[in-house]
Amino acid sequence: PAAQRRVAELEASTSWRITGPLRALARSLRRV
């Protein structure tokens, strides 16, 4: 269904929005 596909896309974009800053944070922490 279209609704299910939209939920999957939303989850993907949200996870990207979270993993992006998280990866940057981990990189800065590793540098210290």
mmCIF entry with sequence, helices, sheets and N, C-alpha, C, O atoms, coordinates in Angstrom:
data_MODEL
# 
_entry.id   MODEL 
# 
_entity.id                         1 
_entity.type                       polymer 
_entity.pdbx_number_of_molecules   1 
# 
_entity_poly.entity_id                      1 
_entity_poly.type                           'polypeptide(L)' 
_entity_poly.nstd_linkage                   no 
_entity_poly.nstd_monomer                   no 
_entity_poly.pdbx_seq_one_letter_code       PAAQRRVAELEASTSWRITGPLRALARSLRRV 
_entity_poly.pdbx_seq_one_letter_code_can   PAAQRRVAELEASTSWRITGPLRALARSLRRV 
_entity_poly.pdbx_strand_id                 A 
# 
loop_
_entity_poly_seq.entity_id 
_entity_poly_seq.num 
_entity_poly_seq.mon_id 
_entity_poly_seq.hetero 
1 1  PRO n 
1 2  ALA n 
1 3  ALA n 
1 4  GLN n 
1 5  ARG n 
1 6  ARG n 
1 7  VAL n 
1 8  ALA n 
1 9  GLU n 
1 10 LEU n 
1 11 GLU n 
1 12 ALA n 
1 13 SER n 
1 14 THR n 
1 15 SER n 
1 16 TRP n 
1 17 ARG n 
1 18 ILE n 
1 19 THR n 
1 20 GLY n 
1 21 PRO n 
1 22 LEU n 
1 23 ARG n 
1 24 ALA n 
1 25 LEU n 
1 26 ALA n 
1 27 ARG n 
1 28 SER n 
1 29 LEU n 
1 30 ARG n 
1 31 ARG n 
1 32 VAL n 
# 
_struct_asym.id          A 
_struct_asym.entity_id   1 
# 
_struct_conf.conf_type_id            HELX_P 
_struct_conf.id                      HELX_P1 
_struct_conf.pdbx_PDB_helix_id       AA1 
_struct_conf.beg_label_comp_id       ALA 
_struct_conf.beg_label_asym_id       A 
_struct_conf.beg_label_seq_id        2 
_struct_conf.pdbx_beg_PDB_ins_code   ? 
_struct_conf.end_label_comp_id       ARG 
_struct_conf.end_label_asym_id       A 
_struct_conf.end_label_seq_id        31 
_struct_conf.pdbx_end_PDB_ins_code   ? 
_struct_conf.beg_auth_comp_id        ALA 
_struct_conf.beg_auth_asym_id        A 
_struct_conf.beg_auth_seq_id         2 
_struct_conf.end_auth_comp_id        ARG 
_struct_conf.end_auth_asym_id        A 
_struct_conf.end_auth_seq_id         31 
_struct_conf.pdbx_PDB_helix_class    1 
_struct_conf.details                 ? 
_struct_conf.pdbx_PDB_helix_length   30 
# 
_struct_conf_type.id          HELX_P 
_struct_conf_type.criteria    ? 
_struct_conf_type.reference   ? 
# 
loop_
_atom_site.group_PDB 
_atom_site.id 
_atom_site.type_symbol 
_atom_site.label_atom_id 
_atom_site.label_alt_id 
_atom_site.label_comp_id 
_atom_site.label_asym_id 
_atom_site.label_entity_id 
_atom_site.label_seq_id 
_atom_site.pdbx_PDB_ins_code 
_atom_site.Cartn_x 
_atom_site.Cartn_y 
_atom_site.Cartn_z 
_atom_site.occupancy 
_atom_site.B_iso_or_equiv 
_atom_site.pdbx_formal_charge 
_atom_site.auth_seq_id 
_atom_site.auth_comp_id 
_atom_site.auth_asym_id 
_atom_site.auth_atom_id 
_atom_site.pdbx_PDB_model_num 
ATOM 1   N N  . PRO A 1 1  ? 0.831  -1.225 0.000  1.00 0.00 ? 1  PRO A N  1 
ATOM 2   C CA . PRO A 1 1  ? 0.000  0.000  0.000  1.00 0.00 ? 1  PRO A CA 1 
ATOM 3   C C  . PRO A 1 1  ? 0.858  1.265  0.000  1.00 0.00 ? 1  PRO A C  1 
ATOM 4   O O  . PRO A 1 1  ? 2.015  1.250  0.422  1.00 0.00 ? 1  PRO A O  1 
ATOM 5   N N  . ALA A 1 2  ? 0.271  2.348  -0.479 1.00 0.00 ? 2  ALA A N  1 
ATOM 6   C CA . ALA A 1 2  ? 1.008  3.611  -0.552 1.00 0.00 ? 2  ALA A CA 1 
ATOM 7   C C  . ALA A 1 2  ? 1.351  4.104  0.848  1.00 0.00 ? 2  ALA A C  1 
ATOM 8   O O  . ALA A 1 2  ? 2.438  4.637  1.071  1.00 0.00 ? 2  ALA A O  1 
ATOM 9   N N  . ALA A 1 3  ? 0.434  3.930  1.785  1.00 0.00 ? 3  ALA A N  1 
ATOM 10  C CA . ALA A 1 3  ? 0.676  4.402  3.156  1.00 0.00 ? 3  ALA A CA 1 
ATOM 11  C C  . ALA A 1 3  ? 1.892  3.704  3.746  1.00 0.00 ? 3  ALA A C  1 
ATOM 12  O O  . ALA A 1 3  ? 2.727  4.327  4.402  1.00 0.00 ? 3  ALA A O  1 
ATOM 13  N N  . GLN A 1 4  ? 1.980  2.393  3.501  1.00 0.00 ? 4  GLN A N  1 
ATOM 14  C CA . GLN A 1 4  ? 3.114  1.643  4.054  1.00 0.00 ? 4  GLN A CA 1 
ATOM 15  C C  . GLN A 1 4  ? 4.424  2.142  3.455  1.00 0.00 ? 4  GLN A C  1 
ATOM 16  O O  . GLN A 1 4  ? 5.438  2.257  4.143  1.00 0.00 ? 4  GLN A O  1 
ATOM 17  N N  . ARG A 1 5  ? 4.378  2.440  2.145  1.00 0.00 ? 5  ARG A N  1 
ATOM 18  C CA . ARG A 1 5  ? 5.595  2.908  1.483  1.00 0.00 ? 5  ARG A CA 1 
ATOM 19  C C  . ARG A 1 5  ? 6.014  4.259  2.062  1.00 0.00 ? 5  ARG A C  1 
ATOM 20  O O  . ARG A 1 5  ? 7.199  4.520  2.269  1.00 0.00 ? 5  ARG A O  1 
ATOM 21  N N  . ARG A 1 6  ? 5.015  5.116  2.321  1.00 0.00 ? 6  ARG A N  1 
ATOM 22  C CA . ARG A 1 6  ? 5.333  6.444  2.870  1.00 0.00 ? 6  ARG A CA 1 
ATOM 23  C C  . ARG A 1 6  ? 5.947  6.314  4.257  1.00 0.00 ? 6  ARG A C  1 
ATOM 24  O O  . ARG A 1 6  ? 6.874  7.050  4.598  1.00 0.00 ? 6  ARG A O  1 
ATOM 25  N N  . VAL A 1 7  ? 5.437  5.384  5.058  1.00 0.00 ? 7  VAL A N  1 
ATOM 26  C CA . VAL A 1 7  ? 5.979  5.175  6.406  1.00 0.00 ? 7  VAL A CA 1 
ATOM 27  C C  . VAL A 1 7  ? 7.430  4.721  6.305  1.00 0.00 ? 7  VAL A C  1 
ATOM 28  O O  . VAL A 1 7  ? 8.278  5.164  7.080  1.00 0.00 ? 7  VAL A O  1 
ATOM 29  N N  . ALA A 1 8  ? 7.716  3.838  5.351  1.00 0.00 ? 8  ALA A N  1 
ATOM 30  C CA . ALA A 1 8  ? 9.084  3.338  5.182  1.00 0.00 ? 8  ALA A CA 1 
ATOM 31  C C  . ALA A 1 8  ? 10.004 4.491  4.777  1.00 0.00 ? 8  ALA A C  1 
ATOM 32  O O  . ALA A 1 8  ? 11.119 4.607  5.284  1.00 0.00 ? 8  ALA A O  1 
ATOM 33  N N  . GLU A 1 9  ? 9.529  5.348  3.855  1.00 0.00 ? 9  GLU A N  1 
ATOM 34  C CA . GLU A 1 9  ? 10.355 6.482  3.424  1.00 0.00 ? 9  GLU A CA 1 
ATOM 35  C C  . GLU A 1 9  ? 10.604 7.429  4.589  1.00 0.00 ? 9  GLU A C  1 
ATOM 36  O O  . GLU A 1 9  ? 11.706 7.952  4.753  1.00 0.00 ? 9  GLU A O  1 
ATOM 37  N N  . LEU A 1 10 ? 9.561  7.646  5.402  1.00 0.00 ? 10 LEU A N  1 
ATOM 38  C CA . LEU A 1 10 ? 9.700  8.548  6.546  1.00 0.00 ? 10 LEU A CA 1 
ATOM 39  C C  . LEU A 1 10 ? 10.721 7.990  7.523  1.00 0.00 ? 10 LEU A C  1 
ATOM 40  O O  . LEU A 1 10 ? 11.562 8.725  8.041  1.00 0.00 ? 10 LEU A O  1 
ATOM 41  N N  . GLU A 1 11 ? 10.644 6.691  7.771  1.00 0.00 ? 11 GLU A N  1 
ATOM 42  C CA . GLU A 1 11 ? 11.602 6.066  8.692  1.00 0.00 ? 11 GLU A CA 1 
ATOM 43  C C  . GLU A 1 11 ? 13.022 6.194  8.147  1.00 0.00 ? 11 GLU A C  1 
ATOM 44  O O  . GLU A 1 11 ? 13.959 6.457  8.901  1.00 0.00 ? 11 GLU A O  1 
ATOM 45  N N  . ALA A 1 12 ? 13.178 6.009  6.850  1.00 0.00 ? 12 ALA A N  1 
ATOM 46  C CA . ALA A 1 12 ? 14.508 6.084  6.246  1.00 0.00 ? 12 ALA A CA 1 
ATOM 47  C C  . ALA A 1 12 ? 15.073 7.499  6.386  1.00 0.00 ? 12 ALA A C  1 
ATOM 48  O O  . ALA A 1 12 ? 16.222 7.676  6.791  1.00 0.00 ? 12 ALA A O  1 
ATOM 49  N N  . SER A 1 13 ? 14.263 8.505  6.049  1.00 0.00 ? 13 SER A N  1 
ATOM 50  C CA . SER A 1 13 ? 14.752 9.882  6.132  1.00 0.00 ? 13 SER A CA 1 
ATOM 51  C C  . SER A 1 13 ? 15.055 10.250 7.576  1.00 0.00 ? 13 SER A C  1 
ATOM 52  O O  . SER A 1 13 ? 16.028 10.954 7.850  1.00 0.00 ? 13 SER A O  1 
ATOM 53  N N  . THR A 1 14 ? 14.220 9.775  8.504  1.00 0.00 ? 14 THR A N  1 
ATOM 54  C CA . THR A 1 14 ? 14.441 10.092 9.921  1.00 0.00 ? 14 THR A CA 1 
ATOM 55  C C  . THR A 1 14 ? 15.726 9.448  10.402 1.00 0.00 ? 14 THR A C  1 
ATOM 56  O O  . THR A 1 14 ? 16.511 10.073 11.114 1.00 0.00 ? 14 THR A O  1 
ATOM 57  N N  . SER A 1 15 ? 15.945 8.192  10.012 1.00 0.00 ? 15 SER A N  1 
ATOM 58  C CA . SER A 1 15 ? 17.161 7.501  10.461 1.00 0.00 ? 15 SER A CA 1 
ATOM 59  C C  . SER A 1 15 ? 18.391 8.209  9.897  1.00 0.00 ? 15 SER A C  1 
ATOM 60  O O  . SER A 1 15 ? 19.412 8.322  10.575 1.00 0.00 ? 15 SER A O  1 
ATOM 61  N N  . TRP A 1 16 ? 18.290 8.688  8.644  1.00 0.00 ? 16 TRP A N  1 
ATOM 62  C CA . TRP A 1 16 ? 19.427 9.398  8.052  1.00 0.00 ? 16 TRP A CA 1 
ATOM 63  C C  . TRP A 1 16 ? 19.690 10.687 8.807  1.00 0.00 ? 16 TRP A C  1 
ATOM 64  O O  . TRP A 1 16 ? 20.836 11.062 9.057  1.00 0.00 ? 16 TRP A O  1 
ATOM 65  N N  . ARG A 1 17 ? 18.572 11.375 9.175  1.00 0.00 ? 17 ARG A N  1 
ATOM 66  C CA . ARG A 1 17 ? 18.712 12.646 9.881  1.00 0.00 ? 17 ARG A CA 1 
ATOM 67  C C  . ARG A 1 17 ? 19.349 12.432 11.246 1.00 0.00 ? 17 ARG A C  1 
ATOM 68  O O  . ARG A 1 17 ? 19.978 13.339 11.791 1.00 0.00 ? 17 ARG A O  1 
ATOM 69  N N  . ILE A 1 18 ? 19.186 11.231 11.800 1.00 0.00 ? 18 ILE A N  1 
ATOM 70  C CA . ILE A 1 18 ? 19.738 10.936 13.131 1.00 0.00 ? 18 ILE A CA 1 
ATOM 71  C C  . ILE A 1 18 ? 21.163 10.411 13.014 1.00 0.00 ? 18 ILE A C  1 
ATOM 72  O O  . ILE A 1 18 ? 22.043 10.836 13.763 1.00 0.00 ? 18 ILE A O  1 
ATOM 73  N N  . THR A 1 19 ? 21.397 9.494  12.085 1.00 0.00 ? 19 THR A N  1 
ATOM 74  C CA . THR A 1 19 ? 22.728 8.886  11.966 1.00 0.00 ? 19 THR A CA 1 
ATOM 75  C C  . THR A 1 19 ? 23.758 9.900  11.477 1.00 0.00 ? 19 THR A C  1 
ATOM 76  O O  . THR A 1 19 ? 24.941 9.774  11.793 1.00 0.00 ? 19 THR A O  1 
ATOM 77  N N  . GLY A 1 20 ? 23.329 10.903 10.712 1.00 0.00 ? 20 GLY A N  1 
ATOM 78  C CA . GLY A 1 20 ? 24.259 11.924 10.219 1.00 0.00 ? 20 GLY A CA 1 
ATOM 79  C C  . GLY A 1 20 ? 24.962 12.622 11.375 1.00 0.00 ? 20 GLY A C  1 
ATOM 80  O O  . GLY A 1 20 ? 26.181 12.516 11.510 1.00 0.00 ? 20 GLY A O  1 
ATOM 81  N N  . PRO A 1 21 ? 24.199 13.345 12.224 1.00 0.00 ? 21 PRO A N  1 
ATOM 82  C CA . PRO A 1 21 ? 24.802 14.032 13.377 1.00 0.00 ? 21 PRO A CA 1 
ATOM 83  C C  . PRO A 1 21 ? 25.494 13.059 14.321 1.00 0.00 ? 21 PRO A C  1 
ATOM 84  O O  . PRO A 1 21 ? 26.527 13.385 14.907 1.00 0.00 ? 21 PRO A O  1 
ATOM 85  N N  . LEU A 1 22 ? 24.927 11.861 14.469 1.00 0.00 ? 22 LEU A N  1 
ATOM 86  C CA . LEU A 1 22 ? 25.534 10.881 15.377 1.00 0.00 ? 22 LEU A CA 1 
ATOM 87  C C  . LEU A 1 22 ? 26.922 10.506 14.886 1.00 0.00 ? 22 LEU A C  1 
ATOM 88  O O  . LEU A 1 22 ? 27.861 10.397 15.675 1.00 0.00 ? 22 LEU A O  1 
ATOM 89  N N  . ARG A 1 23 ? 27.047 10.307 13.573 1.00 0.00 ? 23 ARG A N  1 
ATOM 90  C CA . ARG A 1 23 ? 28.346 9.923  13.021 1.00 0.00 ? 23 ARG A CA 1 
ATOM 91  C C  . ARG A 1 23 ? 29.351 11.058 13.206 1.00 0.00 ? 23 ARG A C  1 
ATOM 92  O O  . ARG A 1 23 ? 30.517 10.820 13.521 1.00 0.00 ? 23 ARG A O  1 
ATOM 93  N N  . ALA A 1 24 ? 28.886 12.300 13.009 1.00 0.00 ? 24 ALA A N  1 
ATOM 94  C CA . ALA A 1 24 ? 29.776 13.452 13.188 1.00 0.00 ? 24 ALA A CA 1 
ATOM 95  C C  . ALA A 1 24 ? 30.197 13.550 14.645 1.00 0.00 ? 24 ALA A C  1 
ATOM 96  O O  . ALA A 1 24 ? 31.351 13.852 14.948 1.00 0.00 ? 24 ALA A O  1 
ATOM 97  N N  . LEU A 1 25 ? 29.253 13.292 15.547 1.00 0.00 ? 25 LEU A N  1 
ATOM 98  C CA . LEU A 1 25 ? 29.565 13.365 16.977 1.00 0.00 ? 25 LEU A CA 1 
ATOM 99  C C  . LEU A 1 25 ? 30.589 12.303 17.344 1.00 0.00 ? 25 LEU A C  1 
ATOM 100 O O  . LEU A 1 25 ? 31.538 12.576 18.079 1.00 0.00 ? 25 LEU A O  1 
ATOM 101 N N  . ALA A 1 26 ? 30.400 11.097 16.835 1.00 0.00 ? 26 ALA A N  1 
ATOM 102 C CA . ALA A 1 26 ? 31.336 10.010 17.137 1.00 0.00 ? 26 ALA A CA 1 
ATOM 103 C C  . ALA A 1 26 ? 32.724 10.353 16.598 1.00 0.00 ? 26 ALA A C  1 
ATOM 104 O O  . ALA A 1 26 ? 33.736 10.059 17.234 1.00 0.00 ? 26 ALA A O  1 
ATOM 105 N N  . ARG A 1 27 ? 32.761 10.983 15.411 1.00 0.00 ? 27 ARG A N  1 
ATOM 106 C CA . ARG A 1 27 ? 34.049 11.336 14.815 1.00 0.00 ? 27 ARG A CA 1 
ATOM 107 C C  . ARG A 1 27 ? 34.764 12.368 15.686 1.00 0.00 ? 27 ARG A C  1 
ATOM 108 O O  . ARG A 1 27 ? 35.970 12.268 15.913 1.00 0.00 ? 27 ARG A O  1 
ATOM 109 N N  . SER A 1 28 ? 34.013 13.362 16.171 1.00 0.00 ? 28 SER A N  1 
ATOM 110 C CA . SER A 1 28 ? 34.637 14.394 17.012 1.00 0.00 ? 28 SER A CA 1 
ATOM 111 C C  . SER A 1 28 ? 35.081 13.794 18.340 1.00 0.00 ? 28 SER A C  1 
ATOM 112 O O  . SER A 1 28 ? 36.110 14.189 18.889 1.00 0.00 ? 28 SER A O  1 
ATOM 113 N N  . LEU A 1 29 ? 34.313 12.846 18.855 1.00 0.00 ? 29 LEU A N  1 
ATOM 114 C CA . LEU A 1 29 ? 34.685 12.215 20.131 1.00 0.00 ? 29 LEU A CA 1 
ATOM 115 C C  . LEU A 1 29 ? 35.944 11.381 19.950 1.00 0.00 ? 29 LEU A C  1 
ATOM 116 O O  . LEU A 1 29 ? 36.803 11.339 20.831 1.00 0.00 ? 29 LEU A O  1 
ATOM 117 N N  . ARG A 1 30 ? 36.048 10.715 18.798 1.00 0.00 ? 30 ARG A N  1 
ATOM 118 C CA . ARG A 1 30 ? 37.207 9.860  18.547 1.00 0.00 ? 30 ARG A CA 1 
ATOM 119 C C  . ARG A 1 30 ? 38.473 10.713 18.424 1.00 0.00 ? 30 ARG A C  1 
ATOM 120 O O  . ARG A 1 30 ? 39.570 10.259 18.752 1.00 0.00 ? 30 ARG A O  1 
ATOM 121 N N  . ARG A 1 31 ? 38.309 11.961 17.945 1.00 0.00 ? 31 ARG A N  1 
ATOM 122 C CA . ARG A 1 31 ? 39.465 12.828 17.732 1.00 0.00 ? 31 ARG A CA 1 
ATOM 123 C C  . ARG A 1 31 ? 40.074 13.228 19.081 1.00 0.00 ? 31 ARG A C  1 
ATOM 124 O O  . ARG A 1 31 ? 41.287 13.407 19.184 1.00 0.00 ? 31 ARG A O  1 
ATOM 125 N N  . VAL A 1 32 ? 39.241 13.368 20.107 1.00 0.00 ? 32 VAL A N  1 
ATOM 126 C CA . VAL A 1 32 ? 39.734 13.825 21.417 1.00 0.00 ? 32 VAL A CA 1 
ATOM 127 C C  . VAL A 1 32 ? 40.512 12.731 22.142 1.00 0.00 ? 32 VAL A C  1 
ATOM 128 O O  . VAL A 1 32 ? 40.994 12.949 23.254 1.00 0.00 ? 32 VAL A O  1 
# 
